[in-house]
Amino acid sequence: MSLLLYNIFILLYRVALGIASSFHPKARQWVAGRRNWQEKLAKDLEFRPDAPLIWMHCASLGEFEQGRPLLEHIREKYPHYRILISFFSPSGYEIRKNWEGADIITYLPVDNPGNARRFLDLTKPALVLWVRYEFWYHYLNQLKSRQIPVILVSGLFRESQPFFKWYGNLYRHLLHCFDQLFVQEKDSVTLLNNVGITTVTLSGDTRYDRVSAIAASAPALPPIEAFVQQFPVLIAGSTWPEDEEELDHFCNHRKDLRIIFAPHEISEAHLLEMEKLLKGTIRYGQWLDHLKRGELPADRHVLIIDNIGMLSALYQYASVSYVGGGFGDDGLHNILEPAVWGKPVLFGPVFDRYPEAAGMIGAGGAFSAGNALELEKRLNDLFQDPPMAAAAGEAAKQFIRQHRGATAMIIRYLEENRLLTS
């Protein structure tokens, strides 16, 4: 792709989102969040203006969770730095816009030469952490020309990406904008080496460190304990409609279990659809009202979580877990969150872009199902054979333990290369 075509694509993308913003809520948030970005950012930067600044860019919420262990370490050990986080996606920004671990949280302005220059003129970062992917040409090119160190965190590359195609000169140029690329698995190292990128380190994925920290400090959830009582529990996290349709027959016929859904989308329309699909449901907010009144309806065996933020702690109550995204095009969600609690993990058939999924299957801690019948059989097997479920859960937990350490490796590089200074 030529730079001209890239710029045309970015322009058309921005126009399309502007049109979509009139009828699509997320597009509306995307456009509104970038309105008057310069004035907003300049005002935010008035806090501790002389302190050096570290900028971390994340596509969305998942990338934020990958970068978060690094920021938490930096905040604790190097508190004199200001921390700025930029998001591309509304789903990341809206959920984490008030995160106390950062000084400034903003949308990344559209990638064009003017925006990139103005953004960097304002922020003047001393160090940039670029999490996993989203390779924006003008921002990375400006950072390179200004000799600002840029580190890729938890990168993951596939042969199908344009970096490795005959037409990928523009994208390969972007790889040279990074001072160091920390990647998740060996295939990424090989692919990068084959196109002349040698500043690569196999570090693994910082999410292993993140989920381990979450599990170590997660609170108990008394309302959940009151719901599950002594029943075996299935927790289905980050589900999409495709996942819920694959699970509905099992859930509607297993009233001997307690089943908890934490859907990815909690819009009223989606919650209503779930209530039509699943029998014996009650929403978490309604359950809290029943608890306050001392009423525990015995005919409800499916709890629908209608808020954001509980899922990582929720998995501690699972006997078996299911993680959504593997039956559609949305992408498999975080299977490490239940695994760190020692829970067997199930998901759909689409997981080829997630090396942790194949790795955990190989370790015996996770299982993939191609359709509703396979999924129901696997669930029945695990619930009917608790020792087998416990062994799978232990395998999942050990898999997490064996893959920790990426955060420490990256921090060590930053310190040894004087990219973090006291």
LINDASUL-V884060 format. One line per field, one symbol per residue. phi: phi as a letter, one per 20 degrees, with the letter a starting at -180 (. if undefined). psi: psi as a letter, one per 20 degrees, with the letter a starting at -180 (. if undefined). burial: I if it has 9 or more other ideal C-beta (glycine too) atoms within 8 Angstrom, else O. A space follows every 10 residues. Layout:
phi=???
psi=???
burial=???
This chain:
phi=.efffgffgf ffffffffff ffcdgffffg fffeflffff fgffffflfe ffcddddcfb fffgffeggf ffffffecff eeddddceef ffffedfdff fceccbffgg fbgfffffff ffelfebcdd embmdegfff fffffelefc dedlfbdcff ffgddfeegf ffgfffeefb decebfffgf ffgfdnedec cedndfffff ffffffcfef cgffgfffld ffcddddled gfffffeffg ffddfeddcc ddffddffff fffffffdem ebfgffffff ffemdcffed dcddfdbdoe ffefffefec ccdeoedbee nfefefffff emdfddafee bfecffffff ffendbbdce bfffffffff fffecgffff ffffffffgf gfdfofffff ffffffelec cf
psi=prhghghggg ghgggghhgh iiipghhggg ghhipkhggg ghghiiplhi pqppppppgb gghghhighg hhgghghmii qqpppqqhqh hgghhjijpi iqhpprqpqq nrgggggggh hghlqhqpoo ofannoghgh gggghjkppp ppplqoqqhi qihjrhjkgg hhhhhiiphp oprhrhhggg gghhjjoimp pohapihhhg hghghhjpqq nhhghhghcj qqpppoqlqr hhghhhiggg hiimiirppp pnqhpkqhgg hhhhhhhqqk qqqgghghgg ghikpnpijo ippopkrpii ghhhihiqhq qppriijaji ppaoihghhh jkpqpqrain jhjnhhghgh ghijiqpqpi rhggghgggg ghhimhhggh ggghhgghgg hijrihghgg ggggghjkip q.
burial=OOOOOIIOOI IOOIOOIOOI IOOOOOIIII IOIIOOIOOI IIOIIOOOOO OOIIIIIIII IIIIIIIIII IIIIIOOIOO IIIIIIIIII IIIOIIOOOO OIOIIIIIIO IIOOIIIIII OIIOIIIIII IIOIOIIIII IIIIOOOIII IIIIIIIOOO IOIIOOOIOI IIIIIOIIOI IIIIIOOIIO IIIOIOIOOI IIIIIIIIII IIIIIOOOOO IOIIIIIIOO OIIIIIIIII OIIIIIIIOI IIOIOOIIII IIIIOIOOOI IOIIIOOIOI IIIIOOIIOI IOOOOOOOOI IIIIIOOOOI IIIIIOIIII IIIIIIIIOO OIIIIIIIII IOIIIIIIOI IOOIOIIIII IOIOIIIIIO OIOIIIIIII IIIOOOOIIO IIIIIIIIII OOIIIIIOII IOIIIOOOII OO
